[in-house]
């Protein structure tokens, strides 16, 4: 069995053990790695994520016809004792948050579909995934989009990827309590295989950007974990909003570098640094997209180095261990590609975009880092994947 077949088998078995019957349908949504455009989505800017071949799979089947009260039942196979966390809630009346994040992704998705005027059919679902949790690869977005796709398709709704992404984002904002933007959910819902996704986070217009066949995308898991709702993520968003309000613009996307520089003297220093990162990061998206399509590793190296420095100093979301690992990989690569922190920060992963010939250099740098690391890092090369879709089984 390959990776996906093993994951489907686990979802099928978990469903069977939880409900005593076989599931009738399967759905999947991928995690993502962001290549450039960090902390830009909630500032209405441009981003360039890429879906990866790690995913959340939902096994689904109908509830018993003998049960009169319409309910949704769910089991999360990666959560709780023995990986069998359970939840059940009525589909009639107000849906209230549950006790933990995974429940609130499910409940929030159903509640958000109701906001769009959609009714969800009663169902039983089992959820399993292989996106590393807390690593900055959007396991939460994959979870939410997979659930949104499963329950909406089963209910005959046939929603567009953009709507699926909005539904999953509402669940994360309002039920889970993370003030995330739309990038992660859009990458999970709307990506094209072998491409990155150039996304305008204001109007959600998007286009696939081809990834040159000579390039490889490597994700380096630092082993350092964080939870967005317990981190300074929401604080960073509030700081960006305060900076935008100071300049009288709707979002930092609307702030020019010239206006930012002119306002230095009147803006709180911390807010100035946060705004400088966002304004600079938006400007880095187009050059990196061009370099990605052309296989220009020297430009990738320069732009990604600048992006990491900005995350570490202006946005203050890196850690000393992460900076050390980035430096080791960057020195090993030279102009063969770039590396930077990816995701919200405060732990998680690095992303490297390099020539395929440079992959051994990344492995060597990670080995050097691990000789003095409390938590070992691990490098994996991922295939750019397509977005959320039903799984057709033979």
C-alpha positions as CSV (number, residue, x, y, z in Angstrom):
1,X,0.0,0.0,0.0
2,X,1.1,3.5,-0.7
3,X,0.7,6.4,1.7
4,X,-2.8,7.4,0.7
5,X,-4.0,3.7,0.6
6,X,-2.8,3.3,4.2
7,X,-4.6,6.5,5.2
8,X,-7.8,5.4,3.6
9,X,-7.6,2.0,5.2
10,X,-7.1,3.7,8.6
11,X,-10.2,5.9,8.1
12,X,-12.2,2.9,6.9
13,X,-11.2,0.8,9.9
14,X,-11.9,3.7,12.3
15,X,-15.3,4.2,10.9
16,X,-16.1,0.5,11.1
17,X,-15.0,0.3,14.7
18,X,-16.9,3.4,15.7
19,X,-20.2,2.7,14.0
20,X,-20.2,-1.0,13.2
21,X,-20.8,-0.6,9.5
22,X,-18.8,0.3,6.4
23,X,-18.5,3.9,5.2
24,X,-20.0,4.7,1.8
25,X,-17.8,7.7,0.7
26,X,-14.4,9.2,1.1
27,X,-13.1,12.7,0.8
28,X,-9.7,14.3,1.1
29,X,-8.1,17.8,1.5
30,X,-4.4,18.5,1.6
31,X,-2.1,20.4,3.9
32,X,-0.1,23.2,2.5
33,X,3.3,24.9,2.7
34,X,3.5,28.6,2.1
35,X,6.4,29.5,-0.3
36,X,6.1,33.3,0.3
37,X,3.6,35.8,1.7
38,X,3.7,35.1,5.5
39,X,1.2,36.9,7.7
40,X,-0.1,38.6,4.6
41,X,-3.5,36.9,4.1
42,X,-5.3,38.7,7.0
43,X,-3.8,41.9,5.6
44,X,-5.6,41.4,2.3
45,X,-2.3,40.9,0.3
46,X,-0.9,38.4,-2.2
47,X,0.4,35.0,-1.1
48,X,1.9,32.0,-2.9
49,X,1.1,28.7,-1.0
50,X,1.4,25.2,-2.4
51,X,-0.7,22.1,-1.4
52,X,1.4,19.1,-0.4
53,X,0.9,15.4,-0.6
54,X,-0.2,15.0,3.0
55,X,-3.9,15.2,3.7
56,X,-6.9,14.7,5.9
57,X,-9.4,12.0,4.8
58,X,-13.0,11.8,5.9
59,X,-14.9,8.5,5.7
60,X,-18.6,9.2,5.6
61,X,-21.9,7.2,5.8
62,X,-25.5,7.8,6.6
63,X,-27.0,7.7,10.1
64,X,-29.5,5.0,10.8
65,X,-33.0,5.7,9.4
66,X,-34.5,4.6,12.7
67,X,-33.1,7.7,14.5
68,X,-35.6,10.5,14.4
69,X,-33.5,13.4,15.6
70,X,-31.2,14.7,12.9
71,X,-27.7,14.6,14.3
72,X,-24.1,14.6,13.1
73,X,-21.7,12.0,14.6
74,X,-18.0,12.3,14.3
75,X,-14.9,10.4,15.4
76,X,-11.4,11.9,15.2
77,X,-8.9,9.0,14.8
78,X,-5.9,11.2,15.5
79,X,-7.3,12.7,18.7
80,X,-8.0,11.7,22.3
81,X,-7.3,8.4,24.1
82,X,-6.3,5.7,21.6
83,X,-7.2,8.1,18.8
84,X,-10.9,7.7,19.1
85,X,-12.3,11.0,20.2
86,X,-16.1,11.2,19.7
87,X,-18.6,13.9,19.2
88,X,-22.3,14.1,18.4
89,X,-24.6,17.2,18.0
90,X,-28.1,18.1,16.8
91,X,-28.6,19.6,13.4
92,X,-31.7,21.4,14.6
93,X,-31.4,24.6,16.5
94,X,-28.3,26.5,17.5
95,X,-25.0,24.7,17.3
96,X,-22.8,25.5,20.2
97,X,-19.0,25.1,20.5
98,X,-17.6,21.9,21.9
99,X,-14.8,21.3,24.4
100,X,-11.9,21.1,22.0
101,X,-10.6,22.3,18.7
102,X,-11.3,19.3,16.5
103,X,-15.0,19.2,17.7
104,X,-15.2,22.9,16.9
105,X,-13.9,22.5,13.4
106,X,-16.7,20.0,12.7
107,X,-19.4,22.0,14.5
108,X,-18.2,25.3,13.1
109,X,-18.3,23.9,9.5
110,X,-21.9,22.8,9.9
111,X,-22.8,26.1,11.5
112,X,-21.1,28.1,8.7
113,X,-22.9,26.1,6.0
114,X,-26.1,27.2,7.8
115,X,-25.1,30.8,7.5
116,X,-24.9,30.3,3.7
117,X,-28.5,28.9,3.8
118,X,-27.5,25.3,3.4
119,X,-29.0,22.4,5.3
120,X,-26.7,19.5,6.1
121,X,-27.9,15.9,6.0
122,X,-27.4,13.8,9.1
123,X,-24.3,11.6,8.7
124,X,-21.5,9.8,10.5
125,X,-17.9,10.6,9.8
126,X,-14.5,9.4,10.7
127,X,-11.5,11.6,10.2
128,X,-7.9,10.6,9.8
129,X,-4.9,12.6,8.5
130,X,-1.1,12.5,8.0
131,X,-0.5,16.3,8.0
132,X,1.8,16.9,11.0
133,X,-0.1,18.7,13.7
134,X,1.4,21.9,14.9
135,X,4.1,22.0,12.3
136,X,2.9,24.9,10.3
137,X,1.6,22.8,7.4
138,X,-2.1,23.7,8.0
139,X,-3.3,20.4,9.5
140,X,-6.3,22.5,10.8
141,X,-7.2,23.9,7.4
142,X,-6.9,20.4,5.8
143,X,-9.2,19.1,8.6
144,X,-11.8,21.9,8.1
145,X,-11.8,21.8,4.3
146,X,-12.1,18.0,4.3
147,X,-15.1,18.1,6.6
148,X,-16.7,21.0,4.6
149,X,-16.3,19.0,1.4
150,X,-17.6,15.8,2.9
151,X,-20.7,17.1,4.5
152,X,-21.6,19.5,1.7
153,X,-21.1,16.9,-1.1
154,X,-23.1,14.4,0.9
155,X,-25.9,17.0,1.3
156,X,-25.9,17.6,-2.5
157,X,-24.6,21.1,-2.3
158,X,-21.7,20.9,-4.9
159,X,-20.0,24.0,-3.5
160,X,-17.1,25.8,-5.3
161,X,-13.6,25.6,-3.7
162,X,-13.8,29.3,-2.7
163,X,-17.0,28.7,-0.7
164,X,-15.5,25.6,1.0
165,X,-12.5,27.7,2.0
166,X,-14.7,30.4,3.4
167,X,-16.8,27.9,5.4
168,X,-13.6,26.3,6.9
169,X,-12.2,29.7,7.8
170,X,-15.5,30.7,9.5
171,X,-15.2,27.6,11.6
172,X,-11.6,28.3,12.6
173,X,-12.3,32.0,13.3
174,X,-15.6,31.7,15.2
175,X,-15.6,28.3,16.8
176,X,-11.9,27.4,17.2
177,X,-10.9,30.9,18.1
178,X,-7.9,31.5,15.7
179,X,-8.0,34.7,13.8
180,X,-6.5,33.2,10.7
181,X,-6.8,34.6,7.2
182,X,-8.1,32.7,4.2
183,X,-4.8,31.5,2.6
184,X,-4.6,28.0,4.2
185,X,-8.1,27.1,3.4
186,X,-7.8,28.3,-0.2
187,X,-4.6,26.4,-0.7
188,X,-6.3,23.2,0.6
189,X,-9.4,23.7,-1.4
190,X,-8.3,25.2,-4.7
191,X,-4.7,24.1,-5.5
192,X,-3.6,22.5,-8.8
193,X,-1.1,19.6,-8.8
194,X,2.5,20.5,-9.7
195,X,1.7,24.2,-9.2
196,X,1.7,26.8,-6.5
197,X,-1.4,29.0,-6.0
198,X,-1.0,32.8,-6.5
199,X,-3.9,34.2,-4.4
200,X,-5.3,37.7,-3.9
201,X,-6.6,37.4,-0.4
202,X,-8.9,40.4,-0.8
203,X,-11.0,39.2,-3.6
204,X,-9.9,35.5,-3.6
205,X,-9.0,35.6,-7.3
206,X,-6.3,33.0,-7.9
207,X,-4.2,31.4,-10.6
208,X,-1.9,28.4,-10.7
209,X,1.8,29.1,-11.0
210,X,3.8,26.3,-12.6
211,X,6.7,24.9,-10.5
212,X,9.8,24.3,-12.7
213,X,10.4,20.6,-13.0
214,X,14.0,21.0,-12.0
215,X,13.0,22.4,-8.6
216,X,12.2,20.5,-5.4
217,X,10.2,21.7,-2.4
218,X,11.6,20.4,1.0
219,X,9.9,21.0,4.3
220,X,12.1,20.8,7.3
221,X,10.2,20.0,10.5
222,X,12.1,21.7,13.4
223,X,10.3,19.6,16.0
224,X,9.2,22.7,17.8
225,X,5.5,22.8,18.2
226,X,3.0,25.6,18.8
227,X,-0.7,26.2,18.9
228,X,-1.9,29.3,17.1
229,X,-4.7,30.0,19.5
230,X,-2.2,29.9,22.4
231,X,0.5,31.9,20.7
232,X,1.0,35.5,19.7
233,X,-0.7,35.0,16.4
234,X,-3.9,36.9,17.3
235,X,-1.7,39.6,18.8
236,X,0.2,40.0,15.5
237,X,-3.1,40.4,13.7
238,X,-4.2,43.1,16.1
239,X,-1.0,44.9,15.7
240,X,-1.4,44.9,11.9
241,X,-4.9,46.2,12.2
242,X,-3.7,49.0,14.5
243,X,-1.0,50.0,12.0
244,X,-3.5,50.1,9.2
245,X,-5.9,52.2,11.3
246,X,-3.0,54.6,12.1
247,X,-2.5,55.2,8.3
248,X,-6.2,55.3,7.6
249,X,-6.2,52.4,5.2
250,X,-8.5,49.4,5.1
251,X,-5.6,46.9,5.4
252,X,-1.8,47.0,5.1
253,X,-2.1,45.8,1.5
254,X,-3.1,49.4,0.8
255,X,0.0,51.0,2.4
256,X,2.8,51.9,0.0
257,X,6.4,51.7,1.1
258,X,6.7,55.5,0.7
259,X,3.8,56.2,3.0
260,X,5.1,53.7,5.6
261,X,8.5,55.3,5.6
262,X,7.0,58.8,5.8
263,X,5.0,57.7,8.9
264,X,7.9,56.3,10.8
265,X,8.1,59.2,13.3
266,X,4.4,59.1,14.2
267,X,3.9,55.3,14.5
268,X,4.7,53.1,17.5
269,X,8.0,51.3,16.8
270,X,6.5,47.8,17.2
271,X,3.7,48.6,14.9
272,X,6.1,50.1,12.4
273,X,8.1,46.9,12.3
274,X,5.0,44.7,11.8
275,X,3.8,46.9,9.0
276,X,7.3,46.9,7.4
277,X,7.3,43.2,7.3
278,X,3.8,43.0,5.6
279,X,4.5,45.7,3.0
280,X,7.9,44.1,2.1
281,X,6.5,40.6,2.1
282,X,3.7,41.5,-0.4
283,X,6.4,43.0,-2.7
284,X,8.3,39.7,-2.5
285,X,5.5,37.5,-3.9
286,X,5.7,38.4,-7.6
287,X,9.5,38.0,-7.9
288,X,9.4,34.6,-6.2
289,X,6.5,33.4,-8.4
290,X,8.5,34.3,-11.5
291,X,11.6,32.6,-10.2
292,X,9.6,29.5,-9.3
293,X,8.3,29.2,-12.8
294,X,11.7,29.8,-14.4
295,X,13.7,27.7,-12.0
296,X,15.8,30.7,-11.0
297,X,17.5,29.4,-7.8
298,X,19.7,32.5,-7.3
299,X,16.6,34.7,-7.0
300,X,14.8,32.1,-4.8
301,X,17.8,32.2,-2.5
302,X,17.9,36.0,-2.3
303,X,14.1,36.5,-1.9
304,X,13.6,33.8,0.7
305,X,16.6,35.0,2.8
306,X,15.1,38.5,2.8
307,X,11.7,37.0,3.8
308,X,13.2,35.0,6.7
309,X,15.1,38.0,8.1
310,X,11.9,40.1,8.0
311,X,10.0,37.3,9.9
312,X,12.7,37.0,12.5
313,X,13.4,40.7,13.1
314,X,10.4,42.8,12.0
315,X,7.6,40.3,12.8
316,X,9.4,38.6,15.7
317,X,8.0,35.1,15.1
318,X,11.2,33.1,14.8
319,X,13.2,31.4,17.5
320,X,17.0,31.1,18.0
321,X,17.0,27.4,17.1
322,X,15.1,28.1,13.9
323,X,17.5,30.9,12.9
324,X,20.4,28.6,13.4
325,X,18.9,25.9,11.3
326,X,18.0,28.4,8.5
327,X,21.6,29.7,8.5
328,X,23.1,26.2,8.2
329,X,20.8,25.3,5.3
330,X,21.3,28.6,3.6
331,X,25.1,28.3,3.8
332,X,24.9,24.8,2.5
333,X,22.8,25.8,-0.5
334,X,24.5,29.0,-1.6
335,X,22.6,30.0,-4.8
336,X,21.2,26.6,-5.4
337,X,17.9,27.7,-3.7
338,X,16.3,29.4,-0.8
339,X,15.1,28.6,2.7
340,X,13.0,30.3,5.3
341,X,10.5,29.9,8.2
342,X,7.1,29.0,6.9
343,X,3.7,29.1,8.6
344,X,2.7,31.4,11.5
345,X,6.0,30.9,13.3
346,X,6.8,30.4,17.0
347,X,8.0,26.9,16.0
348,X,6.9,24.6,13.1
349,X,8.7,24.2,9.8
350,X,11.1,25.7,7.3
351,X,10.5,25.5,3.6
352,X,13.4,25.2,1.0
353,X,12.9,25.6,-2.7
354,X,16.0,24.3,-4.5
355,X,17.4,22.5,-7.4
356,X,17.0,18.8,-7.1
357,X,20.7,18.4,-7.1
358,X,20.9,20.4,-3.9
359,X,18.8,18.0,-1.8
360,X,21.8,16.2,-0.3
361,X,23.1,19.6,0.9
362,X,19.9,20.1,2.9
363,X,20.2,16.6,4.5
364,X,23.8,17.4,5.5
365,X,22.9,20.7,7.1
366,X,20.0,19.1,9.0
367,X,22.4,16.4,10.3
368,X,24.9,19.1,11.5
369,X,22.0,20.9,13.3
370,X,20.9,17.7,15.0
371,X,24.2,17.1,16.6
372,X,23.5,20.0,19.0
373,X,19.7,20.1,19.0
374,X,17.5,19.2,21.9
375,X,14.8,18.3,19.4
376,X,15.9,16.7,16.1
377,X,14.8,18.3,12.8
378,X,13.7,16.2,9.9
379,X,13.6,17.0,6.2
380,X,11.0,15.7,3.7
381,X,10.5,16.5,0.1
382,X,6.9,16.9,-0.9
383,X,5.1,16.7,-4.2
384,X,2.9,19.8,-5.0
385,X,-0.6,18.4,-4.8
386,X,-4.1,19.2,-6.0
387,X,-6.9,20.6,-3.9
388,X,-9.7,18.9,-2.0
389,X,-11.7,16.3,-3.8
390,X,-13.8,13.2,-3.4
391,X,-11.8,9.9,-3.5
392,X,-13.0,7.6,-6.2
393,X,-12.2,4.0,-5.2
394,X,-12.1,1.1,-7.6
